[in-house]
Amino acid sequence: MILPNLPVFKFTIRRRLVLLLLMLGLLPLLAYRFAMDFQHLLLEHQARLHQHTVQNLALILENRPDLWGQTQAAGQVLSHVDLQTSSIWLVNPQGQTNYVMGQLAQPKPQSIPVFEQLGAQLIELVGRLSGQVLPYPFPQSERPEHTLIKLALEGQSSQQYRTDQRGEPVSLMSASPLYLSKQQMGAIVFEQNIETVFNQTLRHFHYLVGLGSVLMLLVLLGVWWYSRALSNRIIRLSKDVTQSFVLERRQWQTHALKRAEPFDDEITELRHEILEIIEKIASYERYLKQLPNRLRHELHNPINRLSATLELLSMEFQHPRVEQAQQSLRQLQQIIQALSESSSLEQTIQNHNLMPLNIKPRLLNYFTDVQTSQAPGLVVIEDQLSKQDLTIKADGFLLEQLLDKLIDNALSFNNTACPIRVRLSNTESVVCIEVINCGPLLPTGFESQIFEGMVSMRPPNQTEQTHLGLGLYLARLIAEFHQAELQASNWKQAGLQGVNFKLSLKLFKSVT
């Protein structure tokens, strides 16, 4: 069973930066969770202080019974208690309220700073999302004052919230037993507005939460902007490097790399270094492309004179060394001709345009001519093309040159164990041309290297003809110009083996 080719996941810099932002995005959630827990601790601490206050009031009244009923004197002694937003009840042993001091008025509205309001709303929102509300550490009842008085008369200190119709707390009530000469004389109840109990403590805390949230948001936005800008600059640099080489013209164009960068940093320095390297490569490549023509021009006259001299010598003297010199001279001429052919083909590709071409009759005519020009049975054509017209964008002359290289390669390595098979087929999107020969296999990992220049598998001095390994290199250039795919692979079947060269040409669908 052959598994399909799965896409390779690349842990790119952009993906790593996105992962970093996600991890940083978890910090606010943890921070708000910590803020909620801290707020609960503050509320519980304030409730305990409230309980200690009523117990301290009970001790004061136990030691100063003369304060019972003296509002002015009691107000001076209990100056630390805001009697404008709280009240104190004195209850007799029968549970009846004998005396009430203070008033449970709502505190005056104050302007709330923006950061404080933002922090309070964020804490409330996180509390709703997590299902947590203000803590209710005390058991609640429908009539909390009766419950508190009953427990206080039984000698127990307790607390409860007074709630409104919506179940929201409006005041905190704490009760404690009241003693006189170590005998319980009743109870004392201390009730305070909920906003007075908690808001003074929480206001600064909410302010810090709101300010911290804004700062954290600015930090996250800054990290996101920086990571996005850094990733975009790297991607832009990669595209500029890729676009610097024009495949159709096989030329280096460095204008994209000269793009101005907003910052003078390591990426800008890398861009300049890449630009310098590519300019050097382009200069060296231009030199190499011009070298064959220059050699041919410079060596033309000396080679002609040498050829004429050897021809005269061969007419006057019949010597094996003269024949060897003539053979070496012919090989030198073939080398120069092959190099010139490679250079001229690259220049030819730059000046050609691809045009729509019905490839089916062109292929059949070409391979029929190849079949008739070779020995009978040496080349076999397997026509599996569909009957409809198969149009591609191509240059017929260059395409036939490519096929010439494939056929020449198959003829060179064919060991006559089986005929050379030319298989023509197509799918809905491509036309496939396969040239299959029997012969030696390609070494492992040599399937793509065989299309590089100056690479040949022919043993030295196999024939008198000189081979520079440029045939398949030129075939690859023409295939790339046609945006086609050229592959080489080994095959084994029924005791036979060889190499299969496959050319895949994209079908052209005209827009009407």
C-alpha positions as CSV (number, residue, x, y, z in Angstrom):
1,M,0.0,0.0,0.0
2,I,1.4,3.3,-1.1
3,L,0.7,6.2,1.2
4,P,-0.2,9.5,-0.4
5,N,2.4,12.3,-0.2
6,L,1.4,14.3,2.9
7,P,2.2,18.0,3.1
8,V,5.3,18.7,5.2
9,F,4.6,20.9,8.1
10,K,7.2,23.6,8.5
11,F,7.6,25.3,11.9
12,T,8.3,28.7,10.3
13,I,9.2,31.9,12.1
14,R,5.7,33.3,11.6
15,R,4.1,30.2,13.1
16,R,6.5,30.4,16.0
17,L,5.7,34.0,16.6
18,V,2.0,33.2,16.5
19,L,2.5,30.5,19.0
20,L,4.4,33.0,21.2
21,L,1.5,35.4,21.0
22,L,-0.9,32.7,22.0
23,M,1.2,31.8,25.0
24,L,1.4,35.5,25.9
25,G,-2.4,35.7,25.4
26,L,-2.8,33.2,28.2
27,L,-1.0,35.5,30.7
28,P,-3.9,37.9,31.0
29,L,-6.3,35.1,31.7
30,L,-4.0,33.8,34.5
31,A,-3.6,37.4,35.7
32,Y,-7.4,37.9,35.9
33,R,-7.8,34.6,37.6
34,F,-5.3,35.7,40.2
35,A,-7.0,39.1,40.5
36,M,-10.4,37.4,41.2
37,D,-8.9,35.2,43.9
38,F,-7.1,38.2,45.4
39,Q,-10.4,40.2,45.3
40,H,-12.1,37.3,47.2
41,L,-9.4,37.4,49.8
42,L,-9.8,41.2,50.2
43,L,-13.6,40.8,50.6
44,E,-13.2,38.1,53.2
45,H,-10.6,40.1,55.0
46,Q,-13.0,43.1,55.1
47,A,-15.8,40.9,56.4
48,R,-13.5,39.7,59.2
49,L,-12.6,43.3,60.1
50,H,-16.3,44.0,60.2
51,Q,-16.8,41.2,62.6
52,H,-13.9,42.4,64.8
53,T,-15.5,45.9,64.8
54,V,-18.8,44.6,66.3
55,Q,-16.9,42.6,68.8
56,N,-14.8,45.6,69.8
57,L,-18.1,47.7,70.1
58,A,-19.4,45.0,72.5
59,L,-16.3,45.3,74.6
60,I,-16.5,49.1,74.7
61,L,-20.1,49.1,75.8
62,E,-19.4,46.4,78.4
63,N,-16.7,48.6,79.9
64,R,-18.6,51.8,79.4
65,P,-22.2,51.1,80.2
66,D,-22.8,54.8,80.7
67,L,-22.6,55.2,76.9
68,W,-25.9,53.3,76.4
69,G,-28.3,55.9,75.3
70,Q,-25.8,58.8,75.1
71,T,-25.6,59.4,71.4
72,Q,-23.2,62.3,71.5
73,A,-20.8,60.6,73.9
74,A,-21.0,57.3,72.1
75,G,-20.2,59.1,68.8
76,Q,-17.0,60.6,70.3
77,V,-15.9,57.2,71.6
78,L,-16.9,55.4,68.4
79,S,-15.4,58.1,66.1
80,H,-13.7,55.4,64.0
81,V,-17.1,54.2,62.9
82,D,-18.8,56.1,60.1
83,L,-22.3,56.5,61.6
84,Q,-23.5,58.2,58.4
85,T,-23.4,55.0,56.4
86,S,-23.8,52.4,59.2
87,S,-26.0,51.7,62.2
88,I,-25.6,50.1,65.6
89,W,-28.5,48.2,67.3
90,L,-28.7,47.4,70.9
91,V,-31.0,44.4,71.6
92,N,-32.4,43.3,75.0
93,P,-32.4,39.6,76.1
94,Q,-36.0,39.3,74.8
95,G,-34.8,40.1,71.2
96,Q,-36.3,43.6,71.1
97,T,-34.3,46.5,69.8
98,N,-34.0,49.1,72.5
99,Y,-31.6,51.6,70.9
100,V,-30.4,52.4,67.3
101,M,-27.6,54.7,66.6
102,G,-26.5,56.0,63.2
103,Q,-28.2,55.8,59.8
104,L,-27.7,53.5,56.9
105,A,-27.5,56.1,54.2
106,Q,-26.1,55.5,50.7
107,P,-22.6,57.1,50.3
108,K,-22.4,60.1,48.1
109,P,-21.7,59.2,44.4
110,Q,-18.1,59.9,43.4
111,S,-16.5,60.1,40.0
112,I,-14.9,56.8,39.1
113,P,-11.6,57.0,37.2
114,V,-11.5,55.2,33.8
115,F,-8.9,52.7,34.9
116,E,-10.9,51.8,38.0
117,Q,-14.1,51.4,36.1
118,L,-12.3,49.2,33.5
119,G,-10.7,47.0,36.1
120,A,-14.1,46.5,37.9
121,Q,-15.8,45.6,34.6
122,L,-13.1,43.1,33.7
123,I,-13.2,41.4,37.1
124,E,-16.9,41.2,36.8
125,L,-16.8,39.8,33.3
126,V,-14.2,37.2,34.2
127,G,-16.3,36.3,37.2
128,R,-19.4,35.7,35.1
129,L,-17.4,33.6,32.5
130,S,-15.9,31.5,35.3
131,G,-19.2,31.2,37.2
132,Q,-17.8,32.9,40.3
133,V,-19.5,35.9,42.0
134,L,-18.8,37.9,45.2
135,P,-18.2,35.5,48.0
136,Y,-21.0,34.6,50.4
137,P,-19.1,32.9,53.2
138,F,-22.2,33.0,55.5
139,P,-25.4,31.0,55.4
140,Q,-28.2,33.3,54.2
141,S,-31.8,33.6,55.4
142,E,-34.9,35.5,54.4
143,R,-34.8,37.7,57.5
144,P,-31.1,38.0,58.4
145,E,-31.5,40.4,61.3
146,H,-33.8,37.9,63.2
147,T,-31.3,35.1,62.5
148,L,-28.4,37.2,63.7
149,I,-30.1,38.4,66.9
150,K,-31.2,34.8,67.7
151,L,-27.6,33.5,67.4
152,A,-26.2,36.5,69.3
153,L,-28.6,35.9,72.2
154,E,-27.4,32.3,72.2
155,G,-23.8,33.6,72.6
156,Q,-22.6,33.2,69.1
157,S,-21.0,35.9,66.8
158,S,-22.3,35.7,63.2
159,Q,-22.5,37.6,59.9
160,Q,-25.0,37.8,57.1
161,Y,-25.7,40.0,54.1
162,R,-28.9,41.8,53.6
163,T,-30.0,41.4,50.0
164,D,-32.4,43.2,47.7
165,Q,-35.1,41.7,45.5
166,R,-32.6,40.6,42.9
167,G,-30.5,38.7,45.5
168,E,-27.7,41.3,45.4
169,P,-26.0,42.2,48.7
170,V,-26.8,45.8,49.9
171,S,-25.4,45.7,53.4
172,L,-23.3,43.6,55.7
173,M,-24.6,42.8,59.2
174,S,-22.5,41.4,62.1
175,A,-23.9,40.5,65.5
176,S,-22.1,39.8,68.8
177,P,-23.4,39.0,72.3
178,L,-23.4,41.9,74.8
179,Y,-22.2,41.4,78.3
180,L,-22.3,43.4,81.5
181,S,-20.4,42.2,84.6
182,K,-19.9,38.9,82.8
183,Q,-23.7,38.4,82.3
184,Q,-25.3,38.6,78.9
185,M,-27.5,41.6,78.7
186,G,-28.5,41.2,75.1
187,A,-26.8,41.7,71.7
188,I,-25.3,44.3,69.5
189,V,-25.8,44.4,65.7
190,F,-23.5,46.4,63.4
191,E,-24.8,47.0,59.9
192,Q,-22.9,48.8,57.2
193,N,-23.6,49.7,53.6
194,I,-21.9,47.2,51.3
195,E,-20.2,49.9,49.2
196,T,-18.7,51.4,52.3
197,V,-17.4,48.1,53.5
198,F,-15.7,47.0,50.3
199,N,-15.4,49.8,47.8
200,Q,-12.8,51.8,49.7
201,T,-10.5,48.7,49.7
202,L,-11.3,47.6,46.2
203,R,-11.1,50.9,44.4
204,H,-7.3,51.1,44.3
205,F,-7.2,47.4,43.5
206,H,-9.6,47.8,40.5
207,Y,-7.5,50.8,39.4
208,L,-4.4,48.7,39.3
209,V,-6.2,45.9,37.4
210,G,-7.5,48.4,34.8
211,L,-4.1,50.1,34.4
212,G,-2.3,46.7,34.2
213,S,-4.8,45.5,31.6
214,V,-4.2,48.5,29.4
215,L,-0.4,48.1,29.7
216,M,-0.7,44.3,29.0
217,L,-2.8,45.1,25.9
218,L,-0.3,47.6,24.7
219,V,2.5,45.0,25.2
220,L,0.6,42.3,23.3
221,L,-0.1,44.7,20.5
222,G,3.5,45.8,20.4
223,V,4.7,42.2,20.3
224,W,2.1,41.3,17.6
225,W,3.1,44.3,15.5
226,Y,6.8,43.7,15.8
227,S,6.5,39.9,15.1
228,R,4.2,40.6,12.1
229,A,6.6,43.3,10.7
230,L,9.6,41.0,11.2
231,S,7.9,38.1,9.6
232,N,6.7,40.2,6.6
233,R,10.2,41.6,6.1
234,I,11.7,38.1,6.1
235,I,8.9,36.9,3.7
236,R,9.5,39.9,1.4
237,L,13.2,39.3,1.4
238,S,12.6,35.6,0.4
239,K,10.3,36.7,-2.4
240,D,12.8,39.3,-3.6
241,V,15.6,36.7,-3.7
242,T,13.3,34.3,-5.6
243,Q,12.2,37.0,-8.1
244,S,15.8,38.0,-8.6
245,F,16.2,35.1,-11.0
246,V,13.9,35.2,-14.0
247,L,13.5,31.6,-15.0
248,E,12.1,32.3,-18.5
249,R,15.1,34.5,-19.4
250,R,17.5,32.7,-17.1
251,Q,18.8,36.1,-16.0
252,W,19.6,37.7,-12.6
253,Q,17.7,40.9,-11.9
254,T,18.6,42.5,-8.6
255,H,16.3,45.5,-8.7
256,A,13.9,43.8,-6.2
257,L,16.7,43.4,-3.7
258,K,17.5,47.1,-3.8
259,R,14.2,47.8,-2.1
260,A,14.6,50.4,0.7
261,E,14.1,49.0,4.2
262,P,12.5,51.1,7.0
263,F,15.0,50.0,9.6
264,D,18.8,49.7,9.5
265,D,19.1,46.3,11.3
266,E,20.3,42.8,10.8
267,I,17.7,42.0,8.1
268,T,18.8,45.1,6.1
269,E,22.4,44.0,6.4
270,L,21.4,40.5,5.2
271,R,19.6,42.0,2.2
272,H,22.7,44.0,1.3
273,E,24.9,41.0,1.6
274,I,22.6,38.8,-0.5
275,L,22.5,41.6,-3.1
276,E,26.3,41.7,-3.2
277,I,26.5,37.9,-3.6
278,I,23.9,37.8,-6.3
279,E,25.6,40.6,-8.2
280,K,28.9,38.7,-8.1
281,I,27.1,35.5,-9.2
282,A,25.4,37.3,-12.1
283,S,28.7,38.8,-13.2
284,Y,30.5,35.5,-13.0
285,E,27.6,33.8,-14.9
286,R,27.8,36.4,-17.6
287,Y,31.5,35.7,-17.9
288,L,30.9,32.0,-18.2
289,K,28.2,32.4,-20.8
290,Q,30.4,34.6,-22.9
291,L,33.4,32.4,-22.5
292,P,32.5,29.7,-25.1
293,N,31.9,32.3,-27.8
294,R,35.1,34.0,-27.0
295,L,37.0,30.8,-27.0
296,R,35.4,29.8,-30.3
297,H,36.3,33.2,-31.8
298,E,39.9,33.2,-30.4
299,L,40.6,29.6,-31.3
300,H,39.0,29.6,-34.7
301,N,42.0,30.8,-36.7
302,P,44.6,28.7,-34.8
303,I,42.5,25.6,-35.2
304,N,41.9,26.2,-38.9
305,R,45.6,26.7,-39.4
306,L,46.4,23.6,-37.4
307,S,43.8,21.6,-39.4
308,A,45.2,22.8,-42.7
309,T,48.8,21.9,-41.6
310,L,47.7,18.4,-40.5
311,E,45.9,17.9,-43.7
312,L,49.1,18.8,-45.7
313,L,51.1,16.5,-43.5
314,S,48.7,13.6,-44.0
315,M,49.1,14.1,-47.8
316,E,52.9,14.0,-47.6
317,F,53.4,11.5,-44.7
318,Q,51.3,8.5,-43.8
319,H,52.0,8.3,-40.1
320,P,49.8,7.1,-37.2
321,R,50.7,10.2,-35.1
322,V,49.3,12.4,-37.8
323,E,46.0,10.6,-37.6
324,Q,45.9,10.8,-33.8
325,A,46.6,14.5,-34.0
326,Q,43.7,15.0,-36.5
327,Q,41.4,12.9,-34.2
328,S,42.3,15.1,-31.2
329,L,41.7,18.2,-33.2
330,R,38.2,17.0,-34.2
331,Q,37.4,16.3,-30.5
332,L,38.6,19.8,-29.6
333,Q,36.3,21.2,-32.3
334,Q,33.4,19.2,-30.9
335,I,34.0,20.5,-27.4
336,I,34.0,24.1,-28.6
337,Q,30.9,23.4,-30.7
338,A,29.0,21.8,-27.7
339,L,29.8,24.7,-25.5
340,S,28.7,27.2,-28.1
341,E,25.5,25.3,-28.6
342,S,24.7,25.5,-24.9
343,S,25.4,29.2,-24.8
344,S,23.4,29.9,-28.0
345,L,20.5,27.8,-26.8
346,E,20.2,29.8,-23.6
347,Q,20.2,33.0,-25.7
348,T,17.6,31.5,-28.1
349,I,15.3,30.6,-25.2
350,Q,15.3,34.3,-24.1
351,N,14.1,35.4,-27.5
352,H,11.3,32.8,-28.0
353,N,7.7,33.0,-27.0
354,L,5.4,30.1,-26.2
355,M,2.4,29.8,-28.5
356,P,-0.6,27.4,-28.5
357,L,0.3,24.2,-30.3
358,N,-1.7,21.0,-31.0
359,I,0.9,18.6,-29.7
360,K,-0.6,15.3,-30.8
361,P,0.2,15.3,-34.6
362,R,3.5,17.0,-33.9
363,L,4.6,14.2,-31.6
364,L,3.4,11.4,-33.8
365,N,5.1,12.8,-36.8
366,Y,8.3,13.4,-34.9
367,F,8.6,10.0,-33.4
368,T,7.5,8.3,-36.6
369,D,10.5,10.0,-38.3
370,V,12.8,8.8,-35.5
371,Q,11.4,5.3,-35.8
372,T,12.0,5.2,-39.6
373,S,15.5,6.6,-39.2
374,Q,16.7,3.8,-36.9
375,A,17.0,0.1,-37.4
376,P,13.7,-1.8,-37.7
377,G,12.3,-2.7,-34.2
378,L,14.8,-0.5,-32.3
379,V,12.2,2.2,-31.5
380,V,8.6,1.3,-30.5
381,I,5.9,3.9,-30.2
382,E,3.0,3.3,-27.7
383,D,0.3,5.8,-28.6
384,Q,-2.1,6.2,-25.6
385,L,-3.2,9.7,-26.4
386,S,-6.9,10.5,-26.4
387,K,-8.6,11.4,-29.7
388,Q,-9.4,15.0,-29.0
389,D,-7.0,17.8,-29.7
390,L,-4.3,18.3,-27.1
391,T,-3.2,21.9,-27.0
392,I,-0.2,23.2,-25.1
393,K,1.8,26.4,-25.0
394,A,5.1,25.6,-26.5
395,D,7.8,26.3,-29.1
396,G,7.8,23.5,-31.6
397,F,11.4,23.9,-32.6
398,L,12.7,23.9,-29.0
399,L,10.5,21.1,-28.0
400,E,11.9,18.9,-30.8
401,Q,15.4,19.8,-29.6
402,L,14.4,18.5,-26.1
403,L,13.1,15.2,-27.6
404,D,16.3,14.9,-29.6
405,K,18.4,15.0,-26.4
406,L,16.2,12.3,-24.8
407,I,16.4,10.1,-27.9
408,D,20.1,10.5,-28.2
409,N,20.6,9.7,-24.6
410,A,18.4,6.5,-24.9
411,L,20.3,5.4,-28.0
412,S,23.7,6.0,-26.3
413,F,22.8,3.8,-23.3
414,N,20.5,1.2,-24.9
415,N,22.0,-2.3,-24.6
416,T,19.7,-3.8,-27.2
417,A,18.2,-6.2,-24.6
418,C,14.8,-4.5,-25.4
419,P,13.7,-1.9,-27.9
420,I,13.5,1.8,-26.9
421,R,9.9,2.5,-26.0
422,V,8.3,5.8,-26.6
423,R,5.0,6.0,-24.5
424,L,2.6,8.9,-25.2
425,S,-0.3,9.4,-22.8
426,N,-2.4,12.2,-21.3
427,T,-4.7,13.1,-18.5
428,E,-7.1,16.0,-18.2
429,S,-4.3,18.4,-17.3
430,V,-1.0,17.1,-18.7
431,V,0.5,15.3,-21.7
432,C,3.2,12.7,-20.7
433,I,6.1,11.7,-23.0
434,E,8.2,8.7,-21.7
435,V,11.4,7.5,-23.4
436,I,12.3,4.1,-21.9
437,N,15.5,2.2,-22.7
438,C,17.2,-0.9,-21.4
439,G,20.6,-0.4,-20.0
440,P,22.6,0.5,-16.8
441,L,20.7,2.0,-13.9
442,L,21.3,5.5,-12.5
443,P,23.2,5.5,-9.3
444,T,21.2,6.2,-6.1
445,G,20.5,9.9,-5.7
446,F,21.6,10.6,-9.3
447,E,18.0,11.0,-10.7
448,S,18.1,14.8,-10.4
449,Q,21.9,15.3,-10.7
450,I,21.9,13.8,-14.2
451,F,20.2,17.0,-15.5
452,E,23.1,19.3,-14.2
453,G,25.7,20.6,-16.7
454,M,29.0,18.8,-17.2
455,V,27.5,15.6,-15.7
456,S,27.9,12.4,-17.7
457,M,27.7,8.6,-16.9
458,R,29.6,7.6,-20.0
459,P,33.0,5.9,-19.3
460,P,36.0,7.8,-20.7
461,N,37.1,6.9,-24.2
462,Q,33.9,5.0,-24.8
463,T,33.7,6.4,-28.3
464,E,35.6,8.8,-30.4
465,Q,32.9,11.4,-29.9
466,T,33.4,13.7,-27.0
467,H,30.5,14.1,-24.5
468,L,30.4,16.9,-22.0
469,G,27.2,16.0,-20.3
470,L,25.3,19.0,-21.7
471,G,22.5,17.1,-23.6
472,L,20.2,16.5,-20.6
473,Y,21.2,19.9,-19.1
474,L,19.9,21.5,-22.3
475,A,16.8,19.3,-22.1
476,R,16.2,20.6,-18.6
477,L,16.6,24.2,-19.7
478,I,14.0,23.7,-22.4
479,A,11.6,21.9,-20.0
480,E,11.9,24.7,-17.5
481,F,11.2,27.3,-20.3
482,H,8.0,25.4,-21.0
483,Q,7.1,25.1,-17.3
484,A,7.2,21.4,-17.7
485,E,8.5,18.6,-15.4
486,L,11.3,16.4,-16.6
487,Q,12.1,13.3,-14.4
488,A,14.4,10.3,-14.6
489,S,13.8,7.1,-12.8
490,N,15.1,3.5,-12.8
491,W,12.9,0.5,-13.7
492,K,13.2,-3.2,-13.3
493,Q,10.9,-5.8,-14.9
494,A,11.2,-9.5,-15.8
495,G,15.0,-9.6,-15.6
496,L,15.4,-6.4,-17.5
497,Q,16.3,-3.0,-16.3
498,G,16.9,0.5,-17.5
499,V,16.0,4.2,-17.2
500,N,12.7,6.0,-17.9
501,F,12.8,9.7,-18.8
502,K,9.4,11.3,-18.4
503,L,8.4,14.7,-19.7
504,S,5.0,16.2,-18.4
505,L,3.6,19.1,-20.4
506,K,0.7,21.1,-19.0
507,L,-2.4,21.3,-21.3
508,F,-3.5,24.8,-22.3
509,K,-7.1,25.7,-21.9
510,S,-8.1,28.9,-23.8
511,V,-10.5,31.3,-22.1
512,T,-13.4,32.1,-24.5
